[in-house]
Amino acid sequence: MRTLKTYITEALSVNEAKNIDYLELSFKMDKFMPEDSELMTEYWEILDNNKMKDKEKFEEIKDFLINYSDEESMMKYMPKGGTLDGFVKYLIENN
């Protein structure tokens, strides 16, 4: 089983070249994200923050997923060849 660290270290360009579809993973977020309403509010505030630069938003969402998601469950739903970086990019672009 691949670890979260493995996903983090892979490059975004690899994801773009493979055209990996993260749609299903985004629909399964309830399976690996906390049920804590305050944390989910924080997640949406970061994602919806239009004043934050893209790089900063990317790092904030990535850190949030690393700190609060259930790694094992997230990896279970991650598409083959997918990475955490690719998923974060998908979330930002499709918000």
LOKEPA-602944 format. One record per residue: residue in one letter; z, x, y of N, C-alpha, C in turn. Coordinates in steps of 0.2 Angstrom, whole numbers, padded with zeros to 4 digits, always signed. Layout:
// residues N
aZXYZXYZXY ...
// end
This chain:
// residues 95
m+0000+0004-0006+0000+0000+0000+0000+0004+0006 r-0004+0003+0011-0005+0007+0017+0001+0005+0021 t+0004+0010+0025+0009+0008+0030+0007+0007+0037 l+0012+0004+0041+0010+0003+0048+0009+0009+0051 k+0012+0015+0050+0010+0021+0053+0003+0023+0052 t+0000+0022+0046-0007+0023+0044-0011+0019+0049 y-0010+0013+0050-0014+0008+0054-0014+0011+0061 i-0008+0013+0063-0007+0015+0070-0011+0021+0072 t-0012+0026+0067-0015+0032+0069-0023+0032+0068 e-0025+0026+0065-0033+0026+0065-0036+0024+0072 a-0042+0026+0073-0045+0026+0079-0048+0019+0080 l-0048+0016+0086-0051+0010+0088-0059+0010+0086 s-0062+0016+0087-0069+0016+0086-0071+0015+0079 v-0067+0016+0074-0068+0015+0067-0069+0007+0066 n-0064+0003+0070-0064-0004+0069-0070-0007+0072 e-0072-0004+0078-0078-0007+0081-0084-0006+0077 a-0085+0000+0074-0091+0001+0070-0091-0003+0064 k-0086-0005+0061-0086-0010+0055-0086-0017+0057 n-0085-0019+0063-0085-0026+0065-0080-0030+0061 i-0074-0028+0061-0068-0031+0057-0066-0037+0061 d-0065-0042+0057-0064-0049+0059-0056-0050+0059 y-0052-0050+0064-0045-0051+0064-0043-0059+0065 l-0048-0063+0065-0047-0070+0067-0041-0073+0062 e-0042-0072+0055-0038-0075+0050-0031-0072+0051 l-0030-0065+0053-0024-0062+0054-0020-0065+0060 s-0024-0067+0065-0021-0070+0071-0018-0077+0069 f-0022-0080+0065-0019-0087+0063-0013-0086+0058 k-0012-0081+0055-0006-0080+0051+0000-0076+0054 m+0000-0076+0061+0005-0072+0064+0012-0075+0063 d+0012-0082+0062+0018-0085+0060+0021-0082+0054 k+0017-0079+0050+0020-0076+0043+0023-0070+0044 f+0022-0066+0050+0025-0060+0050+0028-0058+0057 m+0028-0063+0061+0032-0063+0068+0038-0066+0068 p+0043-0064+0072+0050-0067+0072+0050-0075+0074 e+0054-0078+0071+0055-0085+0073+0059-0086+0080 d+0061-0081+0082+0065-0081+0089+0061-0083+0095 s+0063-0088+0098+0059-0091+0103+0059-0086+0109 e+0064-0083+0110+0065-0078+0116+0060-0072+0115 l+0060-0070+0109+0055-0064+0107+0048-0067+0108 m+0046-0073+0106+0039-0075+0106+0037-0077+0113 t+0042-0079+0117+0041-0080+0125+0039-0073+0128 e+0043-0068+0126+0041-0061+0128+0034-0059+0126 y+0033-0060+0120+0026-0058+0118+0021-0062+0122 w+0021-0068+0123+0016-0072+0127+0016-0070+0134 e+0022-0068+0137+0022-0065+0144+0018-0059+0144 i+0019-0054+0139+0015-0048+0140+0008-0050+0139 l+0006-0054+0134-0001-0055+0133-0005-0059+0139 d-0001-0063+0142-0004-0067+0148-0003-0064+0154 n+0000-0058+0155+0001-0054+0161-0005-0051+0164 n-0008-0054+0169-0015-0052+0171-0014-0046+0176 k-0008-0045+0178-0006-0040+0183-0006-0033+0179 m-0005-0033+0173-0004-0027+0169-0011-0024+0167 k-0012-0018+0168-0018-0014+0166-0019-0015+0159 d-0025-0015+0157-0027-0015+0150-0023-0010+0145 k-0023-0004+0147-0020+0001+0143-0012+0000+0142 e-0009-0002+0148-0002-0004+0148-0001-0010+0143 k-0005-0015+0144-0004-0021+0140-0005-0020+0132 f-0010-0015+0131-0012-0013+0124-0005-0010+0121 e-0002-0005+0125+0004-0002+0123+0010-0006+0122 e+0010-0011+0126+0016-0016+0126+0015-0020+0120 i+0009-0023+0119+0008-0027+0113+0009-0023+0106 k+0007-0018+0106+0007-0013+0100+0014-0012+0099 d+0018-0010+0104+0025-0008+0103+0029-0015+0101 f+0027-0020+0104+0031-0027+0102+0029-0028+0094 l+0023-0027+0092+0022-0028+0085+0025-0023+0080 i+0026-0017+0083+0029-0012+0079+0037-0014+0078 n+0039-0016+0084+0047-0017+0084+0049-0023+0081 y+0045-0029+0081+0047-0035+0079+0044-0039+0074 s+0038-0036+0072+0034-0040+0066+0037-0037+0059 d+0036-0041+0054+0038-0039+0047+0032-0035+0045 e+0032-0028+0045+0027-0024+0043+0023-0026+0036 e+0028-0027+0031+0025-0028+0024+0021-0035+0025 s+0023-0040+0028+0019-0046+0028+0013-0045+0032 m+0013-0042+0038+0007-0041+0042+0002-0037+0038 m+0004-0032+0034-0001-0028+0030-0004-0032+0025 k+0000-0037+0022-0003-0041+0017-0009-0045+0020 y-0009-0047+0026-0014-0052+0029-0019-0047+0033 m-0018-0041+0034-0023-0037+0037-0029-0037+0034 p-0035-0038+0037-0041-0037+0034-0043-0030+0031 k-0047-0029+0026-0048-0023+0023-0051-0019+0029 g-0049-0013+0030-0051-0008+0035-0048-0009+0041 g-0044-0014+0042-0041-0016+0049-0036-0011+0050 t-0034-0011+0057-0029-0007+0059-0025-0011+0064 l-0019-0008+0066-0015-0011+0071-0018-0011+0078 d-0021-0005+0079-0024-0004+0086-0030-0009+0086 g-0034-0010+0081-0039-0015+0081-0037-0022+0082 f-0031-0024+0079-0028-0030+0079-0026-0032+0087 v-0022-0027+0089-0020-0027+0096-0026-0028+0101 k-0031-0024+0100-0037-0025+0104-0040-0032+0104 y-0040-0035+0098-0043-0041+0096-0038-0047+0100 l-0032-0046+0100-0027-0051+0103-0028-0051+0110 i-0029-0045+0113-0030-0045+0121-0037-0048+0123 e-0042-0046+0119-0049-0048+0121-0050-0056+0119 n-0046-0059+0115-0047-0066+0113-0041-0070+0115 n-0037-0068+0120-0032-0072+0123-0034-0077+0127 
// end
